[in-house]
Amino acid sequence: MLAATALAAAVCSLPGCAAGTLIGGMAESYRRTSTRTVPSEYDGLRDRSFAVLVSADRVIQSTRPQAVARLTTLITARLIEHSGASGVVPAAAVLEFQFNRPQWVAMSYDEIAEHFGVDRLVVIDLYEFRLNDPGNAYLWSGVGAGDVGVVEADGPLGDDFAYSKAVAVRFPDQDGYGPTDYTADQIAAVLEKRFVDRVTWLFYDHEEPYYPDY
């Protein structure tokens, strides 16, 4: 308290311009080390049941065969914890459905939601998940990107999305890092976490740094 009083007195004793500069610098320092509350963009999972459906093209399934399963599991778990939903289809059940019924890709989202008996179907179309730029295996340039959409089975839009958003994340944050700095698994793990954060944060109020890295 004495330190705060002394600091306030010192600031008040400074000329106007200097005091403003000092206060501005203190505020900037605070922002760099603090977080802010960011509201959800879509809160329609609250008090509703849902399933998470992740799809990826053949290239991603070939180069990162565990990506769909891991993202389905991690996103489902996060939304169970934070979205306020009343029910959920376990990730393992969705993955089993996709594996045992490859013809699911020809089904409408309405039909899939009805199959699982849910009010909401959270759809993630993962269209990019790579660790390097094409043709450059010596430097990491990881990207995870996808389209997120929500089908409201009890709403008027039918098979159309009631909410949609494109999500893209990168890692590393600077150029010049290669396999001697990070392993492929480390790059993939950070990309997964960042992608899961950005997808799930759409559905609940959360804390973010004032100046986020992703």
N, C-alpha and C positions, 0 to 999 in steps of 0.2 A: 504494500500500500504506500509506504514512504517513497519507494522507487517510482511508482506511478505518479505520485504527487509531484515529486521532483522533476520528472520528465515533463509533466503537463506545465509546470511552472517555467521550465526551460523553453518549451515551445512557445508559450505565451509571451516570453520576453524577446522572441526573435521578431525581426521585421516581417511584415505581411508576406512578402514573396518567399522569404526563406522558410517561414513557418509552413506555408502551403506546400513547398517542395518537400520538407521533412515529413509532413503528414502523408503526402502522396506516396513517398518512398516507403513509409511504414505500411500503408495500405497495400502497396504492390508486394512487399515482402510477405505480408499475411496471406495474400491470394496465392502466392507461389507455393506455400506450404500448407494450404488448407483446402477444404472441399466445399462444394455447394450442393444443395438439394435440387435434383432435376426431376420434374414430374413425368409420369408415364405418358406415352402417346396414345395408348389403347388400354383401357381398363375393363374390357368386356369379358375377361376371364373370371372376374370376381363373381362368386356364387354360381358358377357354371362349371360343367365338366368339359374336359378337353383331351385331345391327343396331339402329339407332335409327330409330323410326318416329314422326314428329310429325304430328299432325292439328290442324286449327283449323276453326271454323265459317265460314260465308260472310261474316259481318260482318267478322271479323278478316282473312280473305283479301281482302276488298274495301278495307278501310282501311289495312292493313299487308301488301301482297301479297308482300313479301319475307320476312316473319317466319318462315314454315315452313321455307323453304330455309336461311335464316341459322341458325336454331336447330338444325336437323338437322346442318348442317355444323360448327358450333361445338361442340355436345355430343358428336358423334362424335369430333372431333379431340381433345377433352379426355380422353375416356374411353380412347382409344387410348393416350394418353400416360401415364395414371395408374392405370388399373384392373387392369393385369396380365393382360389378355385375351390369348388365343392367336391370335385372328383377328377380322376385322371386315369387314362389307360397307361399301364406301365410301359416303359420304353421297350422292354424285352418282348412284350406282346405285339407291339407295332413292328418291330424288326422281324419277328417270326412270321407275321402276316406278309410282309414284303418278300421274305425269302421263300415262303411256301406257295405264294400266289403271285408269280411274276407278271401275271396279266393285270395286276392292280393298276399298272400304268395306264390302262385303257378305261379305267373306271372314272366316273365323275367324282369331284370332291364331295358332293352331296351323298353319293353312294358310299364313299369311304366313311364319312361321318356317321351315316346310318349303320354301317357294319359295326362300328365301334360303339354306337349308342351314345354319342357325345353331343353336347351343345355347340362346341367350338372345335374346329380343326385348324391347328397352327401348321402352316405349310412353309417349309424352307427349301427353295430350289438352289442348291449349292452349285454355282456355275464356274467357280474358279477356286482351286486350292492347290497352290504350288509353292515350292520352296526356293526356286531359282527362276531367273529369266530364261526363256527357251534358248537352248544352245550354250548356256553359260553355267557349267557345273562348279565353277571355282569361286563364285561369290553368291552369298545368300541374298535373295530378294523375294521374301515370302509374301504371298497375298492370299487372303481368304475372302471370298465375296459370294453373296447370294441374295435372292429376293425372298422377303418374308411376307406372308399373306395370312389372313384369318378368314375362314369360312364360318358364318353364323348359321348353323343348321336350323335354328328356330327363327331366322330372320327372313326378310322379304327378297333378298338378293339371290337366293338359290345358290348356284355354283360359283357366283362371282365373289370376289374378296370384299368384305366389309371394311377391311383395313389392309394396307400394303406399304412396304418400305424396302428400299434397297440398302444393304449393309455391306461395307467393305473395310477390311483392316489390313495392316501391313506389319511386318517385322523382318529384319531389324529397322530401327528408326533412322539410322544413317547408313550410307553406302560404305563398302570396303571390307565387310566382314565375310570370312570364309570358313571352311571346315576346321581350321585350326583355332577359331574363336568360339564357334558353337557347333554342336552336332546337329544332324538332321532332325533327330528326335526333339532336341531342345527348340529348334525353330518351329516345328510342327506343334509342340505343346503350347508355346506362347501364342501362335496363331489361333489355335483352338480356344484358348482362354479368352482372347480378345474378341473373337467372333461370338462366343457364347455370351460374353458380357454385353456386347452391342445388340444382339438379338433379344436377350431376355430383359434388358433395361427398358425396352420399348413398352413393357407390360406392367411395370411397377415403379413407384417413386424410389429414387436411389441417390446415393452420394457419388459425385464425380469431382476430380480435381478441377480447379479453376482453369488450368491449362493442361488438359489431358494429352497423353502421348498418342492416344488412338480414339 
